[in-house]
Amino acid sequence: MRPAAVDPSGVEEADGGPPLSPRGWRITVVGLHVVFVVLMGIAATTILVAPIEGSRELLLAALGALALAYAFLGAPALTNRSQRRADAYLVVLVLVFGVLAWEEPALLFLLFIGYTHVWFLAGTLRQGILWTLALALASTLGPGIAWTRGEEPLSGPGQTLVGLTFSIAMGVWVSRVLEQSKQRALLIRELERTRAELAELHHAQGMAVERERLAREVHDTLAQGYTSIVVLAQTAAAGLPPGADGVAERLALIEEVARENLAEARTMVAAFSPLALDSATLVEALERLVERFGRETGLATRLDTSALGDGGAELSRSEEVVLLRGAQEALANVRRHASATAVVLRVSRVGAGEAAQVSVHVEDDGVGFDPDDAPGVGLAGLRDRAEEVGGTVDVVSAPGQGTRVTVRVPAR
């Protein structure tokens, strides 16, 4: 049977990889061509020089028809996998062998290549068996009549029967080998896919561990150092004698810079470490975030979950982390740049089924900005993180009109 999983162009099909490499398939096809030419040459020589009882002209015409059919139908079908050409060639093959068997059974040694062509060109196992039976029947036509006349009683039909049995057995065996090859290819592909998924999972876990390690390092070094600078500046300012206004101003500036950098360090810790979600839901983590932000900044801050619905947010851990990081980044920008007096953080769920989304909106009444002129590194990183889970980040702002940052992720 023609190897159905072999693409002569070397492209694998969806049902498995090819049992032969492109080079191996080309060598096989060239071998078929060579064997065909050699056997056809022997058959033509036999017709021309050996004593035969049939019509030499008819036999040569039959061989010529077979050669033309192979050149324009069979050989192209081996390379371009055209089943229509293959079927047309097999029809000619059966008819030619009928003529050869009727006129000169001695030429039936060509069945060697005939049966081979059947199994290389038939599309399925069933078609291979049917074409083999048709070829065997046509090849038995002449010898069968001779048998009824008492000439060569069992020689012709017996040889045909042996060839038929061997051809079907070989075709079934090859078909099973090819099917096993497909199954092995599919198994290998599944194993490679699983290995890639495991490698990606291990990589993600490694990145998470590294982020947590960096978070601890920043917390234990930079954050603690900035806290110490703030305390030392406050202590030094408290011990200044009256009239040291210049020194007090510089100490106040030192304290301000240290507080700003302490806030940056804390933002980095929050961005690197997902500890806020370890023992809490997304809403609980956001409540703590809003409460702490209001306490630290003195701004009027509230959390609105009325649009979330009773079902809550059905999200994976990575999606929850994206929403929490979005809220943290937006609030950090409010702290640094907005000069706002009030901040509202809303959590909502919209849509249903595959189109469902959960979003976090952070809106302030601050000075605003032009998003095109100041994209921000933090927002760019947040967009990359959101895209990893199929989410989006939108920023709406204008000078003097406040800012609204929206982070959306798909919900199951």
C-alpha positions, 0 to 999 in steps of 0.5 A, spaced: 500 500 500 502 506 498 505 509 505 499 514 506 503 518 511 509 519 506 509 526 503 514 526 497 515 533 498 517 532 505 512 535 509 509 531 515 501 530 515 497 532 521 496 524 523 503 523 524 510 523 521 512 520 515 515 513 516 520 515 511 525 521 510 524 525 504 531 522 502 529 515 503 522 516 499 526 519 493 531 513 493 525 508 494 521 511 488 527 511 484 528 504 485 521 503 483 523 506 476 529 502 475 526 495 477 520 497 472 524 499 466 529 493 467 523 488 467 519 491 461 526 491 458 526 483 459 519 482 457 520 486 451 526 482 449 522 476 450 517 478 446 522 479 440 526 474 440 523 468 444 518 463 441 511 465 443 504 463 441 501 470 442 501 476 437 507 480 438 504 486 435 499 486 441 503 484 446 508 490 444 502 494 444 500 492 451 507 493 454 507 500 450 500 502 453 503 500 460 509 504 459 506 510 457 501 509 463 506 509 468 510 515 465 504 519 465 500 516 471 503 512 475 510 515 476 507 522 477 502 519 482 508 516 486 511 523 487 504 528 487 500 523 491 494 524 486 489 518 487 485 520 481 492 518 477 493 512 481 487 509 480 487 511 472 494 507 472 491 501 476 486 500 471 491 500 465 495 495 469 489 490 470 487 491 463 494 490 460 495 484 465 489 481 462 492 482 455 499 479 457 495 473 461 491 471 455 496 472 449 503 469 453 502 467 460 510 467 460 510 474 461 506 474 468 513 475 471 511 482 471 506 481 476 512 482 481 512 489 479 504 489 478 503 487 485 508 492 488 505 498 484 498 496 487 500 497 494 504 503 493 499 507 489 492 504 493 490 509 498 487 504 503 488 497 505 481 495 503 483 498 496 490 495 496 486 488 497 481 489 491 486 492 486 490 486 488 484 481 487 483 484 480 490 484 478 490 476 480 483 475 476 486 478 470 492 475 470 489 468 471 484 469 465 489 466 460 492 461 464 485 459 466 482 457 459 489 453 458 487 449 464 480 447 462 484 445 455 488 441 459 495 445 457 499 446 463 494 444 468 496 448 474 502 452 473 499 458 471 493 459 476 498 456 481 503 461 480 498 467 480 495 464 487 502 464 490 503 471 488 496 473 490 497 470 497 504 473 498 502 480 495 496 481 500 500 478 506 506 483 504 501 489 503 497 487 510 504 487 514 506 493 510 500 497 512 500 495 520 508 497 520 505 504 517 500 504 522 505 503 528 509 508 525 504 513 525 502 511 532 509 512 534 510 519 531 504 521 534 506 519 541 513 522 540 509 528 538 505 528 545 511 527 549 515 533 546 509 537 547 509 535 554 516 536 555 516 543 552 510 544 557 514 542 563 520 546 561 515 552 560 512 550 567 519 549 570 522 556 567 516 560 570 517 557 577 524 559 576 522 566 575 517 566 580 522 563 585 527 569 583 522 574 583 521 572 590 528 572 592 529 579 589 523 581 593 526 579 599 533 582 598 530 589 596 526 588 602 532 586 607 537 591 604 534 597 600 528 598 604 531 597 611 536 602 609 531 608 606 527 607 613 534 608 617 535 614 613 528 617 614 529 615 622 536 618 622 534 625 618 528 625 623 532 624 629 537 629 627 532 635 625 529 634 632 536 635 635 538 642 631 539 648 635 534 654 634 536 658 628 539 652 624 534 653 618 538 651 612 540 645 616 533 643 617 531 644 610 537 640 608 535 634 613 527 635 610 530 634 603 534 628 605 528 625 609 523 626 603 528 623 598 529 617 602 521 616 603 520 617 595 526 611 594 523 607 600 516 607 596 519 605 590 523 599 594 516 597 597 513 598 590 518 593 587 517 588 593 510 588 591 511 587 584 516 582 585 512 578 590 505 575 590 505 574 597 498 578 598 495 572 594 498 567 598 492 566 603 487 571 601 482 572 595 483 577 590 478 582 593 481 581 600 488 583 597 485 589 594 482 591 600 488 591 604 492 594 598 487 600 598 487 601 606 494 601 606 495 606 600 490 610 604 493 610 610 500 611 607 498 617 603 492 620 607 488 620 600 480 619 600 481 611 597 475 606 596 474 600 593 468 598 589 466 591 588 459 592 586 460 590 579 463 584 580 457 580 581 455 574 586 459 569 583 466 573 584 472 572 579 473 565 577 481 566 575 487 563 575 493 565 580 497 568 574 490 572 572 489 574 579 497 576 580 496 581 573 490 584 576 493 585 583 500 588 579 495 592 575 492 596 581 499 596 585 502 599 579 496 604 578 496 606 585 504 607 585 503 612 579 498 616 583 502 616 589 508 619 585 505 623 579 498 625 580 497 630 586 490 627 587 485 628 592 481 622 591 482 615 588 477 609 586 479 602 585 473 598 582 473 591 580 468 588 575 466 582 571 463 583 564 460 578 559 459 571 559 462 564 557 468 565 553 467 572 552 467 574 560 472 578 563 474 581 569 477 588 570 480 592 575 480 600 574 484 605 578 481 612 577 484 618 580 482 626 580 489 628 579 493 632 574 493 627 569 498 627 563 498 625 555 499 617 555 502 618 548 508 622 551 509 619 557 508 611 556 512 609 563 516 603 564 511 600 569 505 600 564 509 597 559 511 592 563 504 591 566 502 590 558 507 585 557 505 581 563 497 582 561 498 579 554 501 573 557 495 571 560 491 574 554 489 580 557 489 588 556 491 594 559 488 601 557 490 608 560 485 614 559 488 621 561 489 628 559 492 634 563 488 636 568 482 631 567 485 625 572 487 618 570 484 612 569 488 605 568 484 599 566 487 592 567 482 586 563 484 579 563 479 573 561 475 570 566 473 562 565 
